[in-house]
Amino acid sequence: MKENVLVLVRAIPEKSRKYGHNVCVAGINDDGSWRRLYPFQFEYGKKLNFRKRDIIEVTIEEPDNDKRKESRKVTGYKTIKSLDEKEVLKRILPCVASVEKLKKEKASLGAVKPELEDMEICVNDTRLYDDQTYLSAAEGFLEKREKVKMPVELRYKFKCKGEKDCSGHRMILIDWELNELTRNIMRNEKDKIIIEQKIREKFFNFMKKRDLYFILGTHFKFGTWMIIGLFYPKKDVAAQKSLVELFEGNS
């Protein structure tokens, strides 16, 4: 079976005995359904030929051991085209829910419009950039050094916009972009306080100025919710009006 899927999340590659180096992708298909696609295999030095906001055509089948309803096993794919931010936003808006609603629906993927309250940052490792194994997404291919564990842990405290009964959430961010920003900072900076300040500037202060959406997913083993991706286009009056209408229509 083939589907076209808009890529919203491209996770940090992991190493497995069965597939080698592979990555998990999350996105929305043409029917507006969420998809968790796995595995996409990569080799060192080869280009990653799709990015977030790309439409990819995937050949899929039922997964081997993943019971989450949005999960599919990928047996082939090709990149179709890339969408701009406004086109992506049109795809996301009808899928915006709340953590509470996602739990009721027993979903394992979803999008929420957060009202940011605070952010917690824990710097785990400040060793020299060259002393760490790492993976670079910015250059568009896998480096010969590889780092799976992020050097920092970031947790957002937020409420779901439009959800009257939301008591608030505290959730870890595992987005690849955080990994890349942290490594760029650590090339020239080893002071934990300054590192935290720079991360906060981008992932909290800056995000509060944008039209921010969290892409959420559940942990395969424990079922806990995590922020697996961010989408943060510039604020647009027309888009904001559509979002307000969406929430009013769901209330």
N, C-alpha and C positions, 0 to 999 in steps of 0.2 A: 504494500500500500504506500502511496506517495502523498505527501502534504507539503504545503508551503508554510514556513514558520518564520515569524519575525523574531530575530535574536535580541533578547533584552539582557541576558546574563551569559557571560562566558567565564566559567569558574577557573580558578587556578589549577593548572594541570597536576595530576597525581600519578604516582607510579603504582601499577598493579602487576601481579605475576601473570595474569591472564592476557591483559591487553597492552602491557608496556606503559608508555606515557600517554595518558588520555585526559580528556576534559569533558565536563558535563555542561550542557547548554540548556537554558530555560527561555521560553518565549510563548508567543500566541500565534495560533494558526489562523487560516482564513475564516474559519467558523467562529472565531472568538474564544476558542478553548485553549487552556493552558497546556503546554507540553514541556516535559523534562526529557531531554534527549541525551542518550549515552550509549556507547562511548564514541568520542571522536579521537582518533589516534594521531599523534604527531611524532615527528622524528627531529632530532637535533639539526639545526641549520636550515630547516625547511620553512617556507613561509606559512603563516596562519592565514589562510585565504578567505576568512570571513571575520567580521567584527560585529560589535553591537550595532543595532539598527539595520543590519542586512537581512534581506529575505533569502532564506535558503530552502531549496527543495530537498526533502529528505525521504528516503525509502525506509519505512519503519515496520516493526513487528512488536508483538507483546514481549516485555522484558523477561529475562530468565528468572530473577528472584526479587524483583521490586514490585511490591503490591500497591504502591501509591498510584492512584487512578490516572494521574497525568503523565506517568512515566512510559516511555517507549524506547525500544532498542533500535539503534540506527545501523543500517546495513549499507547505506550509500547516501551521498549528498552532493549537491552542487550549489554554488552561489548564484542567485538570480539578479538582485539589484539592491541598492541601498536607499533607505528612506530618510527624508529630512526630519527635523524635530517635530514639526507640526503634524506630519503624517503619522509619526510614531505616537504622538499624543492622542490622535484620533482613535488609534487602536487600543490604547491603554484605558482611556476614560470609561468606556462601557464595562471594563473589568475591575474598576476600583471598588473595593469593599472595605471591610474593617476586619481586624483580627478576630473579633467576636463572631462575625458572620462566617468567616472562613472556617473557624472551628466548628460551628453548627453544621456547615455543609460538608464537614470531614474532608476538606480540601488539603492539599499539600503544597500548592503554589497559589500565589495571589499578589495583588497590588493594593497598597493603602496610601492614602494621602495623610501624611503625619503632621501633627502640630508639635514641633520640637520643644522640649522642655529643658533638656540638659544632655551632656555627653560625658562619658567616662573614658579615660585613656590610660592604658598601662603599657609602658615601654618594656619589652622583655629582653631586648638585646641591642646593644649599641656598638658592637664590634665593627671594625673597619669593613667597609663595603666589599673590598677585595678579599677579605678573609672569610666571607660567608659564601656559601653556595646560593645561587639565586636564579630566578627566571625573569626574563625581560619581555614584557608584552609591548612596550613602547617601540621597540625596534622592529616589531612585526615577525619575529621568529624566535624559536627557542634557543637560548644560549647553552653552551656546554656546561655551565654551572647551573645548579638548580636548587631552589629553596621553596619548600612547600609551606612550612610553618611561618606565619607572618611574624615580623619582628615586633609588632604592637598588637594590642587588643583594644578594640573600640566598641563601646556599647552606647546606644542611643536610648534616652528616656523620652517617650512621646505618648501622645494620645491620638486616636484615630479621628480625623475630621469627619463630622457628620454623624458620629456614633454617640448618642446621648448617654448610654450606659457604660461608656469606656472609662475604666478606672485608671488607665495608664499602663504602659508596657516598658520593659527594660530588655533590650535585645541586641545581640552581638552583630557586628557588620563583618562579613567575610568577602567583600568585594575586591576584585583584583586591583582596582584603581587605588585603593588604600595601600596595598602592598607596594605598588610602584612609587607613589608619592613618598612614602616613608623611606624607601631606599634612596631616592634622589636627595632627600633632606640629609640622610645619614652619610652621604658622601663627603659632606663638609661640616657636619655638626654632630657632636657627641654628647652635648649637654642635654640630659633628659627633659629638663624644664623647657628649654627652647624648642626641642623636638615636639613636645606636647603642644606648645603654643602655636607652632606652625601647622600642625595637624588640625588643631581646633579652628584655626582661621579658615582653612579650606572646608573642612567637613561639618562645621557648625555655623560659624559666622557667615560664610559665603552661602551655604545652603539655605539659610533663613531668608536670603535675598532672592532665591530662585523658586521656581514652581516645582517643588520637590515631591517625588514619589518613591516609595520603598517597594522593591520587588522582594517578596517573602517566599521562603521555602522551608520545609521541615527536614530535620535530620533523619537520615535513612534508618538509623538504629533506634534512636530515642524518641523521635517524633516531635521534638522541641522546635519552635519557630525561630528562624534566623533571617536577618536581612542579607540576601544574597546578591543584591544589585541596587543601584541607584539610577534614577532618571531625573534630570534636573534642568529642563529647558528654561529659557528666560521667561519671566512672567508676561503673560499676554492677556489683555482684558477679555477678548472674545473667548479664549479658552477657559478663563476663570468663570465667566458667565455660564458656560456649558457645564462646568463642574458643579456650580451651585444648583443649577436646574436638575442635574443628575441626582444629587443628594436629596433635593426636595421631592423628586419623583420617587425615591426609594423609601421615604419616611412615611 
